[in-house]
Amino acid sequence: MQKNNYIYIFLLLCFLSIANSFAERTSGYCAMSEEEKGKEVLSLYPRVFFHCIGASPLRNRIWIDAWIKTSELYDGIMLQPKAKIYNQERKPIGKVVTGFNPLKILELKDSLTHIVIAGYLEKSCTDNTFIAEEALGNLLDEASENEKYTYFESFIKKYELNQTIESNEYTSYLLVQPNFTQQILEPRLLMVFYRNELIAIFYTRELRVKRYDSIEMGTQYKMIYNSKFSEHTKQEMVGIYKKKLR
């Protein structure tokens, strides 16, 4: 029953508004295809941030949040060849090679249109020095059992985990990953702090853990937690998220 309560946290988070966070980035100039083994449709520049899930041993399926000049959307839908795409700071991050449709068209702002691009990228194009779980695992290798937010602050800022102040005592930090079937971003990694002290980490991918207790939660989600906290405190944490559905 206790494990089921913790699973509710992730289910509830799927209903929340999720801001962009930095999951992976390109290691150099990379070719994105629309189909897993298709031709290049988009040339991405070095250090472009994207979300991804594994598609095969050689490729990831990626999600890019981008902007394009509205005038370069053919019929208001298709990205035209030679058009540039931009990040939220309006810096160019890629160039269209072959016309294709974005996954989503989100909003129009001034002369730009906000879009979500989906496609496939070779795993060799991922910068292996910028992997959130690897960086967090390195921190956990050296962590004490009662580390505070300040110990993880540089990691949280580097990967821009989305902060939510849950109450006067609880704060969470979220990293997301794409669900292409539902066309949404959903939880990949969640850090929960109680009175500025790490109480739990929920995660979906491999994460090295030494000092904290670990709980398996089925095929998708796992959890590590700080066992010094009482059951009452843990139940309070679960209750905060339950209220978000009401």
VENJO-V722337 format. One record per residue. N is the residue number from 1. RES is the residue in three letters. NEAR is the number of other C-alpha atoms within 10 Angstrom. D_FIRST is the distance of its C-alpha to the first C-alpha in whole Angstrom. Layout:
# VENJO-V722337
n=N res=RES near=NEAR d_first=D_FIRST
n=N res=RES near=NEAR d_first=D_FIRST
This chain:
# VENJO-V722337
n=1 res=MET near=5 d_first=0
n=2 res=GLN near=9 d_first=4
n=3 res=LYS near=13 d_first=5
n=4 res=ASN near=9 d_first=5
n=5 res=ASN near=15 d_first=6
n=6 res=TYR near=21 d_first=9
n=7 res=ILE near=18 d_first=10
n=8 res=TYR near=14 d_first=11
n=9 res=ILE near=18 d_first=14
n=10 res=PHE near=19 d_first=16
n=11 res=LEU near=15 d_first=16
n=12 res=LEU near=15 d_first=17
n=13 res=LEU near=18 d_first=20
n=14 res=CYS near=14 d_first=21
n=15 res=PHE near=11 d_first=23
n=16 res=LEU near=12 d_first=24
n=17 res=SER near=9 d_first=28
n=18 res=ILE near=19 d_first=28
n=19 res=ALA near=13 d_first=31
n=20 res=ASN near=19 d_first=33
n=21 res=SER near=20 d_first=32
n=22 res=PHE near=22 d_first=34
n=23 res=ALA near=21 d_first=32
n=24 res=GLU near=21 d_first=35
n=25 res=ARG near=21 d_first=39
n=26 res=THR near=21 d_first=42
n=27 res=SER near=17 d_first=44
n=28 res=GLY near=15 d_first=47
n=29 res=TYR near=15 d_first=49
n=30 res=CYS near=20 d_first=46
n=31 res=ALA near=19 d_first=47
n=32 res=MET near=25 d_first=44
n=33 res=SER near=23 d_first=44
n=34 res=GLU near=21 d_first=43
n=35 res=GLU near=14 d_first=42
n=36 res=GLU near=17 d_first=41
n=37 res=LYS near=10 d_first=44
n=38 res=GLY near=11 d_first=46
n=39 res=LYS near=13 d_first=49
n=40 res=GLU near=18 d_first=49
n=41 res=VAL near=20 d_first=48
n=42 res=LEU near=26 d_first=48
n=43 res=SER near=20 d_first=49
n=44 res=LEU near=23 d_first=47
n=45 res=TYR near=18 d_first=48
n=46 res=PRO near=17 d_first=47
n=47 res=ARG near=16 d_first=44
n=48 res=VAL near=22 d_first=42
n=49 res=PHE near=24 d_first=39
n=50 res=PHE near=23 d_first=36
n=51 res=HIS near=22 d_first=33
n=52 res=CYS near=24 d_first=32
n=53 res=ILE near=15 d_first=30
n=54 res=GLY near=13 d_first=31
n=55 res=ALA near=15 d_first=34
n=56 res=SER near=11 d_first=35
n=57 res=PRO near=8 d_first=36
n=58 res=LEU near=11 d_first=39
n=59 res=ARG near=19 d_first=38
n=60 res=ASN near=21 d_first=35
n=61 res=ARG near=24 d_first=35
n=62 res=ILE near=25 d_first=36
n=63 res=TRP near=24 d_first=35
n=64 res=ILE near=20 d_first=38
n=65 res=ASP near=19 d_first=38
n=66 res=ALA near=25 d_first=42
n=67 res=TRP near=28 d_first=45
n=68 res=ILE near=21 d_first=48
n=69 res=LYS near=18 d_first=52
n=70 res=THR near=18 d_first=52
n=71 res=SER near=14 d_first=55
n=72 res=GLU near=19 d_first=54
n=73 res=LEU near=19 d_first=51
n=74 res=TYR near=14 d_first=53
n=75 res=ASP near=10 d_first=53
n=76 res=GLY near=12 d_first=50
n=77 res=ILE near=14 d_first=48
n=78 res=MET near=13 d_first=49
n=79 res=LEU near=27 d_first=50
n=80 res=GLN near=19 d_first=53
n=81 res=PRO near=17 d_first=54
n=82 res=LYS near=15 d_first=55
n=83 res=ALA near=18 d_first=53
n=84 res=LYS near=21 d_first=51
n=85 res=ILE near=27 d_first=48
n=86 res=TYR near=20 d_first=47
n=87 res=ASN near=17 d_first=44
n=88 res=GLN near=10 d_first=43
n=89 res=GLU near=8 d_first=46
n=90 res=ARG near=12 d_first=48
n=91 res=LYS near=12 d_first=49
n=92 res=PRO near=17 d_first=50
n=93 res=ILE near=19 d_first=47
n=94 res=GLY near=23 d_first=48
n=95 res=LYS near=19 d_first=51
n=96 res=VAL near=19 d_first=51
n=97 res=VAL near=20 d_first=53
n=98 res=THR near=17 d_first=52
n=99 res=GLY near=16 d_first=51
n=100 res=PHE near=19 d_first=48
n=101 res=ASN near=18 d_first=45
n=102 res=PRO near=17 d_first=42
n=103 res=LEU near=15 d_first=39
n=104 res=LYS near=14 d_first=39
n=105 res=ILE near=16 d_first=42
n=106 res=LEU near=12 d_first=40
n=107 res=GLU near=10 d_first=43
n=108 res=LEU near=14 d_first=46
n=109 res=LYS near=10 d_first=48
n=110 res=ASP near=7 d_first=51
n=111 res=SER near=10 d_first=53
n=112 res=LEU near=19 d_first=49
n=113 res=THR near=20 d_first=47
n=114 res=HIS near=20 d_first=43
n=115 res=ILE near=21 d_first=41
n=116 res=VAL near=16 d_first=39
n=117 res=ILE near=20 d_first=40
n=118 res=ALA near=25 d_first=38
n=119 res=GLY near=22 d_first=40
n=120 res=TYR near=23 d_first=39
n=121 res=LEU near=27 d_first=40
n=122 res=GLU near=19 d_first=41
n=123 res=LYS near=17 d_first=39
n=124 res=SER near=14 d_first=42
n=125 res=CYS near=19 d_first=42
n=126 res=THR near=23 d_first=39
n=127 res=ASP near=17 d_first=40
n=128 res=ASN near=14 d_first=38
n=129 res=THR near=11 d_first=39
n=130 res=PHE near=19 d_first=37
n=131 res=ILE near=15 d_first=33
n=132 res=ALA near=21 d_first=30
n=133 res=GLU near=18 d_first=28
n=134 res=GLU near=15 d_first=31
n=135 res=ALA near=15 d_first=32
n=136 res=LEU near=16 d_first=29
n=137 res=GLY near=16 d_first=28
n=138 res=ASN near=14 d_first=32
n=139 res=LEU near=16 d_first=31
n=140 res=LEU near=20 d_first=28
n=141 res=ASP near=12 d_first=30
n=142 res=GLU near=10 d_first=32
n=143 res=ALA near=17 d_first=30
n=144 res=SER near=13 d_first=29
n=145 res=GLU near=18 d_first=25
n=146 res=ASN near=13 d_first=26
n=147 res=GLU near=16 d_first=28
n=148 res=LYS near=17 d_first=29
n=149 res=TYR near=18 d_first=29
n=150 res=THR near=11 d_first=33
n=151 res=TYR near=15 d_first=32
n=152 res=PHE near=16 d_first=30
n=153 res=GLU near=10 d_first=33
n=154 res=SER near=11 d_first=35
n=155 res=PHE near=15 d_first=33
n=156 res=ILE near=22 d_first=31
n=157 res=LYS near=12 d_first=35
n=158 res=LYS near=13 d_first=36
n=159 res=TYR near=19 d_first=33
n=160 res=GLU near=17 d_first=33
n=161 res=LEU near=23 d_first=29
n=162 res=ASN near=19 d_first=29
n=163 res=GLN near=17 d_first=28
n=164 res=THR near=13 d_first=26
n=165 res=ILE near=11 d_first=27
n=166 res=GLU near=15 d_first=23
n=167 res=SER near=12 d_first=25
n=168 res=ASN near=8 d_first=27
n=169 res=GLU near=12 d_first=24
n=170 res=TYR near=19 d_first=22
n=171 res=THR near=20 d_first=24
n=172 res=SER near=19 d_first=23
n=173 res=TYR near=17 d_first=25
n=174 res=LEU near=25 d_first=25
n=175 res=LEU near=26 d_first=26
n=176 res=VAL near=23 d_first=26
n=177 res=GLN near=22 d_first=27
n=178 res=PRO near=21 d_first=29
n=179 res=ASN near=14 d_first=27
n=180 res=PHE near=15 d_first=31
n=181 res=THR near=6 d_first=30
n=182 res=GLN near=8 d_first=29
n=183 res=GLN near=13 d_first=31
n=184 res=ILE near=13 d_first=29
n=185 res=LEU near=20 d_first=28
n=186 res=GLU near=21 d_first=24
n=187 res=PRO near=20 d_first=22
n=188 res=ARG near=19 d_first=23
n=189 res=LEU near=23 d_first=22
n=190 res=LEU near=22 d_first=21
n=191 res=MET near=23 d_first=22
n=192 res=VAL near=23 d_first=20
n=193 res=PHE near=21 d_first=23
n=194 res=TYR near=21 d_first=22
n=195 res=ARG near=14 d_first=26
n=196 res=ASN near=14 d_first=27
n=197 res=GLU near=19 d_first=25
n=198 res=LEU near=22 d_first=23
n=199 res=ILE near=25 d_first=19
n=200 res=ALA near=22 d_first=18
n=201 res=ILE near=21 d_first=19
n=202 res=PHE near=24 d_first=17
n=203 res=TYR near=21 d_first=20
n=204 res=THR near=17 d_first=21
n=205 res=ARG near=13 d_first=24
n=206 res=GLU near=10 d_first=25
n=207 res=LEU near=19 d_first=24
n=208 res=ARG near=15 d_first=26
n=209 res=VAL near=16 d_first=24
n=210 res=LYS near=14 d_first=25
n=211 res=ARG near=16 d_first=24
n=212 res=TYR near=20 d_first=21
n=213 res=ASP near=13 d_first=18
n=214 res=SER near=17 d_first=16
n=215 res=ILE near=14 d_first=13
n=216 res=GLU near=11 d_first=13
n=217 res=MET near=16 d_first=12
n=218 res=GLY near=9 d_first=13
n=219 res=THR near=7 d_first=17
n=220 res=GLN near=11 d_first=18
n=221 res=TYR near=18 d_first=16
n=222 res=LYS near=21 d_first=15
n=223 res=MET near=22 d_first=15
n=224 res=ILE near=20 d_first=17
n=225 res=TYR near=20 d_first=16
n=226 res=ASN near=19 d_first=19
n=227 res=SER near=14 d_first=17
n=228 res=LYS near=10 d_first=20
n=229 res=PHE near=11 d_first=18
n=230 res=SER near=10 d_first=16
n=231 res=GLU near=11 d_first=13
n=232 res=HIS near=9 d_first=14
n=233 res=THR near=12 d_first=16
n=234 res=LYS near=19 d_first=13
n=235 res=GLN near=13 d_first=12
n=236 res=GLU near=13 d_first=15
n=237 res=MET near=24 d_first=15
n=238 res=VAL near=17 d_first=12
n=239 res=GLY near=14 d_first=14
n=240 res=ILE near=13 d_first=18
n=241 res=TYR near=18 d_first=17
n=242 res=LYS near=16 d_first=15
n=243 res=LYS near=9 d_first=19
n=244 res=LYS near=11 d_first=21
n=245 res=LEU near=10 d_first=20
n=246 res=ARG near=5 d_first=21
